[in-house]
Amino acid sequence: QVDPKDYTFSGLKNETVGRLPGKVAGQQFVIQDCENCSIYIFDHSATITIDDCVNCQIFLGPIKGSVFFRDCKDCKCIVACQQFRTRDCRKLEVFLCCATQPIIESSTGMKFGCFQYYYPELALQFKDAGLSIFNNTWSNIHDFTPVSGENNWGLLPETAVVQDYVPLPSSEELKAIRISTDATKSIIPITRGRRQKSSDESCLAVFFAGDYTTANARKLIDEMTGKGFQLVQTKEVSMKAEDAHRVFQQHASEFIPLLEKGPVVALEFNGDGAVEGCQSTINEVFSGTKVFVSESKASASQDVDNFYNFADMQMGM
């Protein structure tokens, strides 16, 4: 029998509280009427609602469904979810991983950055919550109630340090978790999202389903960012033959047989020389793996548009 009290933090002041991995195990969770608290849910959950919280620091591990902030102000959060929504909130700063377009309503002073966090149990929690580490639209915010001439949301500075916003937990129980906020260790690849691109040259790389798809995609990200290129966006999505014709065009026939094995993982890199850099890295590091890579700077921007237009339609964006 599930006792709701075990899945609720309510009416707390000046406290550090949390749940260790395995303690929420896919249940719903409620956080309400908390002030000056540090709250950490180091597990996956079904849905989470956060109501009437003030000046709190909150970490929420992968949420299979939605997270809904209502009537909160001056909170700093790290959140991974399928759907993100706020209503009547003021000044929330959120490092976000969200599989669908985040929505704010009647909310002001909202700031967003890319989710950046690691602890050993986190990768499996993403799987248990049915979330892909490559589907993160953190910067593509929809403001349901825009005010003419005002901007209710913006992006956190690129230099923002996660721990300055949500410090590591100080309580004995929660200190046991082996956390890293180092960008290179983050479970979620750090993407530029809607930030200004540094170059007019982008490159699309697509990995096909197999035992090492995730590891290969991560390896390419490490190699490319190590060379100074920027990761703009990532996407994991299933493709059919007709989608392949639209995206891969004259090369479609060599990739169509690979689509039946499962979803593809696509990466967009940006920077002068990105196409050549990506091609040479793939030839050196992934010689035995079939990967789609843009052929030239001229075709690359079309590749990127073709793929993400298709993917956004698939995801209902």
N, C-alpha and C positions, 0 to 999 in steps of 0.2 A: 504493500500500500504506500503510495506516494504522499508524503506530508508536505503541503504547500509551504510550510514554515522553513523547510530545508532548502527551498528554492526561492527565497525572498530575503532581500535586505530592506528594512523599512525603519524610518524614523531614527537613523543613526546620526551622531554628531562627532566630529573630530576622531574618527576611528579608521583603522586599516583593516579591511575584511576581504575575504576571498574564498574561492573554491579551487581545490587542487584537481589535477587531471583525473578523470574517472568519477568525480563527485557529482557532476551534473548529468553527464551521460545522455545527452539528447533531450532532456526535459525542457519545459518552459521555465523562464526565470523572470522575476519581478524585482525592480529596484525603485524605491519611492521614498520621497521626503527625507533625503539624506543631505547633510550639509558638511562641508570641509572634510570629506571622506576620501580615502583611497580605496578603490574597489577593483578587484581582479577576478575575472572568471577564466581560469586557465583550463577550460574544457569546451566541448561543443554543446550546443543547445538547440532547441526547436525554434523558439522565438524569445525575444527579450523586450520588455517595455521598461522605460526609464521615465518616471514622472516626478516633477517638482523637486529636482535636485539642484543644489546651488554650490558652486565652487568645489566640485569634486573632480578627482582624477580617476578615470575608468578604463580598464582594459577588458575587452570582450572577445574571447576566442570565437572560433567559427560558428556562425548561426545559420542553421539550415534554411530558415525562412526569413522573417523580417525582424528588424530592430526599429523601435519607434520611440523617439525622444519627444516628450511633451512637457511644456512649461518648465524647461530647464534653463539655467543661465550660468555663465562663467565656468563651464566645465571643459576639461581637456580629456580627449578620448583616443583610444586605439581600438578599431572595430573591424571585424571581418564578417560579412553577411551576404545573403542573397539579395535582400531588399533593405534600403536605408531610407528612413523618413523622419522628418522633424516637424513639429507644429508648435507655434507660440514659444519659440526658443530665442535666447539672446546670447551672443558671444560663445558659441561652441567652437572649439578647435579640434579637428578630427583627422587622425591618420587612418585612412579608410581603404579597405578592400571590399568592393561591392560588385556583384556579378551583373546587376542591372543598373539602370540610370538612377542615381540618388535623387531624392525629392525633398525639397524644403518648402514649408508652407507657413506663412505668417511668422517668419523667422528672420532675424537681422544679425549682422556682424558674424556671419558663419565663415570659418576658414577651413580649407581642406588640404591634406597632403597625402602622399602614398604610404599605405601600410608598410611598416618596416619592423620586423620582430622575428625572433627565433627562440624556441626551446625544443628539446628533443621530441616531445609528444605532439608538437603542433602539426606536422605534416599529415599524420594519421587522422588528427581531428578534422582537418580540411576534407579528407576523404570521407570520413564518417558523416560530415555535414553535406556531402555531395557538392562541394565547391571546388572549382578548378583554380589552381594558383595563377593560371594565365588569364583568367577573365576578371579584369579589374577596371571598372570605369570610374575610378575615384574622382576624376576632375571634370566629368561631364554632367554637371549639376543641373537639374530642372527646378526652377523657382516657380512654384504654383501660383504665387501671389506677388508678381513683380510690381515695383513702384516706379513710376516714370521718373527718370533722372536720378534714381538711386540704385546702388548695387548692394543687394543683401548678402552676397557671398563673394569670396575670393580664394586665392590659393595661398597656403603658408609659404614662407620663403624657402627656396631650395636648400638653404643652409640650415634649416630647422633641425635641431637635434632632439630626437624622440624623448630621451631621458629628461630633457629640460621641461618637457610638457607633462609626461607621465613617468615619474621616477620609478625605479625598481622597488618592489615591495620591501618594507622594513621589518615586517613581523617575522618571528622565528619560523612559523609554519610555512609561510610562503617563500621564505628565503631558500628553501630546498630546491626550488625550480631553477634549472640552469638556463638563465635567460641571456641572450645577446641581442643588442640593438644595433650591431654593426651592419651597415648596409650590405656588405658582401655576403653576410650570412643569412640575410632575411629570407624567410620561406617564400614570400611574395617578391618577384623581381621588381626592382624599383624602376618605375617608368616615368617619363616626362609628361605623359598625358597631354593636356591642352596648353602646356607652357610653350612659349616661343621657341621655334626650332632654330638651331644655330646655323643651319646650312639649307640650301635648296636641294640638296642631294639626300635622298632616302634610299633604302634598299629593303626588299621583302625577302625573308627566308622562311620556308615552310618545311617542317618535319612531319613525316607520316607516322601513323600509329605503329608501335612496336614495343619491345621490352624496354628500350632505352630512350624513348622519346623525351621524357621529362629531363633525364640526365643530359641528353645531347643538347636540348634547348638551353639548359642552364650553362653547359660548357661553352656554347657559342656566345651566350650573353657575357660570360666572364672574359672570354678571349677578346670580344669586340670592345667591351667597355674598358678592358685593360689597354687597348690600343687608342683609347680616347674617343671612341664613337659613343653616341647616346642611344639608349633604348627608349623609343617613343611609346610603343604600345605592343601588347601581346594578346593573343586570342587562341582559345582552344574550342574547336567547333567541328561538327560532322559535315562532310561534303558528299554530294552526289555527283554522278558523271556530268550532268548538265552544268553544275556549279563549276566543275573543273574546267570545262570548256570556256566559261566566262572569265575565270581567273587566270588559268595557265595558258589559254589560247592555243597557239600552235604546238605547245608541249604537252597538251592535256593527255594525249594517248599514253605517254609513258608513265603518267602518275595515276590514271584512273584505276588500274588494278590494285593500287595500294590503299584506296579509300575504304575498301570493305573491312579492313582490319580495325577501324575505329577512327576517332576524331584526329584532325591534324592540329599541330601547334604552329602558329605563325608569329613572326617577330618582325617589327619594323625598327631598323637602325637609321640614325641620321648623322650626317657629318660629311665634310668634303672627302671624297674618296671612299665613301661607304660601300659602294657596289664592288669595287676592286678589293677592298679590305675583306669584305664578306666572302667573296668568291675564293680568295687565296686561303683564308682561314678554313673554309669548308674543304677545299682540296687537300690541305695539309692534315687537318684533324679528323675529318669524317670521310676519308677516301672510300670506305666500303659502304657508306650509307647514301641512299637516294634522298637528295634534298632539292627542293626548288629554290633557286636564287635568281634575283633579277639579273638580266643580261647586261644592261647598260643604264647609265644615268637617265637616258631619255625614256626608256621603257619602265624604269623603276617606279616613278611617281604614279604611272597608270596601274602598275601591279598593285601598289599599296591601295589606291582608290578602289580598284576592282575587288580586292580581297575584303577590305573593311566594309564596303557597301554591301557585299554579299553577307558578311558575318553579322552586321547590324540588323539586316532583315531577318536572318535566322534567329537572332536573339530577341527580336521584336523591339529593337531600340528605336 
